[in-house]
């Protein structure tokens, strides 16, 4: 099996799991190279690292986020290994081999942010007002973030609040009418005592899994080197109807 019983229990208890060894090193190295090319940067030329590619679908200057949607580069798609799909099935409690594969990726790459580094506030996924996703059952059961560069302290690591999914679920269930939509639930998450967050510093090839209603957020990358990260897209009717993202693509929602 791709994951140990200890890892599965940790995911259930903490709401997230940062897993290594689901992507062979050779595949993650090729994927990183593909991301450098997509970003129109040279890994050995630091003067290119602040460049915003003219082919990007979106650039959020305030956060330094470079977004590409629906990328089907073979080097990136190769990260969807059999071990990865097995791990997702294990965490969902689904039969091994029963999940349909994703069809593309969505990047959330971070170039250097000119400002101070600080811990973010927690949020949950699925909160855009234009979608008004219902809190239950939610637009997804599990999320996967693929890191394709080594992340250092203050280099854009995701911040996680262990066990937060339980307290956030309790809040949502305390008033099903008020918190019918994730957009409204997210507003009151700051009122919860979720404890101290952990700044994750994953390595290239690591994958972060987290559950629906898990408290997390990205942190700034104040270092010169870009941070590469991607999520998965799918165009099937099931995924698109759960969480439409852009054009004919939706987040992969096994």
Residue pairs with C-beta under 8 A, 6 or more apart in sequence:
1 86
1 90
2 22
2 83
2 84
2 86
2 87
2 90
3 17
3 19
3 86
3 87
3 90
3 91
7 17
7 19
8 90
8 91
10 17
11 17
11 91
11 209
11 211
13 163
14 162
14 163
15 160
15 162
15 163
15 164
15 165
15 166
15 210
15 211
15 213
15 214
15 215
16 160
16 162
16 208
16 209
16 210
16 211
16 214
16 216
17 91
17 208
17 209
17 210
18 200
18 202
18 206
18 207
18 208
18 209
19 87
19 206
19 207
19 208
19 209
20 203
20 205
20 206
21 83
21 205
22 81
22 83
22 84
22 87
22 205
22 207
23 31
23 79
23 81
23 83
23 84
23 146
23 205
23 207
24 81
24 205
25 205
27 78
27 79
27 81
27 205
28 79
28 148
28 204
28 205
29 204
30 75
30 78
31 75
31 76
31 78
31 79
31 146
31 148
32 148
32 149
32 204
32 228
33 75
34 73
34 75
34 76
35 76
35 107
35 109
35 148
35 149
35 228
35 230
36 42
36 43
38 53
38 55
38 68
38 71
38 73
38 107
39 51
39 53
39 66
39 109
39 226
39 228
40 48
40 51
40 53
40 54
40 55
41 48
41 49
41 51
41 53
41 226
42 48
46 224
46 225
49 111
49 112
49 224
49 225
49 226
50 111
50 112
50 224
51 111
52 59
52 66
52 111
53 66
55 68
56 66
56 67
56 68
57 67
57 68
57 69
57 246
58 65
58 66
58 67
58 69
59 65
59 66
59 67
60 67
63 110
63 113
63 218
63 220
64 110
64 111
64 112
64 113
64 220
64 221
65 108
65 109
65 110
66 107
66 108
66 109
66 110
66 111
66 226
67 106
67 107
67 108
67 109
68 105
68 106
68 107
69 104
69 106
69 233
69 245
69 246
69 247
69 249
70 104
70 106
70 233
70 246
70 247
70 249
71 104
71 105
71 106
71 107
71 230
72 103
72 104
72 105
73 105
76 105
76 148
76 230
77 104
77 105
79 146
79 148
79 205
79 230
80 101
80 102
80 232
84 144
84 207
85 97
85 99
85 101
86 96
86 97
87 207
87 209
88 94
88 99
88 142
88 144
88 209
88 254
89 95
89 96
89 97
89 98
89 99
89 254
90 96
91 142
91 209
92 99
92 141
92 142
92 254
94 254
99 254
100 234
100 236
100 254
102 232
102 233
102 234
102 252
103 233
103 234
103 235
103 236
103 252
104 232
104 233
104 234
104 235
104 249
105 146
105 230
105 231
105 232
105 233
106 230
106 231
106 232
106 233
106 245
106 249
106 251
107 228
107 229
107 230
108 218
108 229
108 230
108 231
109 226
109 227
109 228
109 229
110 156
110 218
110 220
110 221
110 226
110 227
110 229
111 221
111 226
112 221
112 222
112 223
112 224
112 225
112 226
113 220
113 221
113 222
114 222
115 220
115 222
116 222
117 154
117 219
117 220
117 222
118 219
118 220
119 159
119 197
119 199
119 219
120 159
120 217
120 218
120 219
121 189
121 190
121 217
122 159
122 161
122 164
122 189
122 190
122 194
122 197
122 215
122 216
122 217
123 186
123 189
123 215
123 216
123 217
124 168
124 182
124 185
124 186
124 189
124 212
124 213
124 214
124 215
124 216
125 139
125 140
125 143
125 182
125 212
126 133
126 138
126 139
126 140
126 182
126 243
127 133
127 182
127 183
127 186
128 183
129 183
131 139
131 243
131 244
132 181
132 183
133 139
133 181
133 182
133 183
133 243
134 180
134 181
134 182
135 172
135 179
135 180
135 181
135 182
135 185
135 213
136 172
136 176
137 212
138 182
138 212
138 213
139 182
139 242
139 243
139 251
139 253
140 212
140 242
140 243
140 251
140 253
141 211
141 212
141 253
141 254
142 209
142 210
142 211
142 212
142 254
143 209
143 210
143 231
143 251
144 207
144 208
144 209
144 231
144 232
145 158
145 207
145 208
145 229
145 230
145 231
146 207
146 229
146 230
146 231
146 232
147 202
147 203
147 204
147 205
147 206
147 207
147 208
147 227
147 228
147 229
148 204
148 205
148 228
148 229
148 230
149 204
149 225
149 226
149 227
149 228
149 229
150 202
150 203
150 204
151 157
151 200
151 201
151 202
151 203
151 227
152 201
152 223
153 199
153 201
154 219
154 220
154 221
154 222
154 223
155 201
155 221
155 222
155 223
155 225
155 227
156 218
156 219
156 220
156 221
156 223
156 227
156 229
157 199
157 200
157 201
157 202
157 219
157 227
158 200
158 202
158 208
158 216
158 217
158 218
158 219
159 197
159 198
159 199
159 200
159 216
159 217
159 218
159 219
160 197
160 198
160 200
160 208
160 210
160 214
160 215
160 216
161 194
161 195
161 197
161 198
161 214
161 215
161 216
162 195
162 198
163 194
163 195
164 192
164 194
164 195
164 214
164 215
164 216
165 210
165 211
165 212
165 213
165 214
165 215
167 192
167 193
167 194
168 185
168 189
168 192
168 194
168 213
168 214
168 215
169 213
171 179
171 185
171 188
171 189
171 192
172 179
172 185
172 213
178 184
179 185
179 188
189 215
194 215
199 219
200 208
202 208
210 216
221 227
231 251
231 252
232 251
232 252
233 239
233 245
233 249
233 250
233 251
233 252
234 240
234 249
234 250
234 251
234 252
234 253
235 248
235 249
235 250
238 253
239 250
239 251
239 252
239 253
240 248
240 249
240 250
241 250
242 250
242 251
242 253
243 250
243 251
243 253
244 250
245 251
